[in-house]
């Protein structure tokens, strides 16, 4: 299943958004912190849902876009 990169970056507009994460907590099951932690590179072209059930997979095109 292909997904848009906008799903990942929609709530992360700047590096400061990442710096401001509350890191003294369990990783949430969804949201930007979860997506950054559990997303993985893949051989596919574009974006997809991660088979592990959290985060996304992305190919080289997706990585270069961000």
Buried (B, 14 or more C-beta within 10 A) or exposed (E): EEBEBEEBBEEBEEEEEEEEBEEEEEEEEEEBBBBBEBBEEBEBEBBBBBEEEBBBBBBEEBEEEE
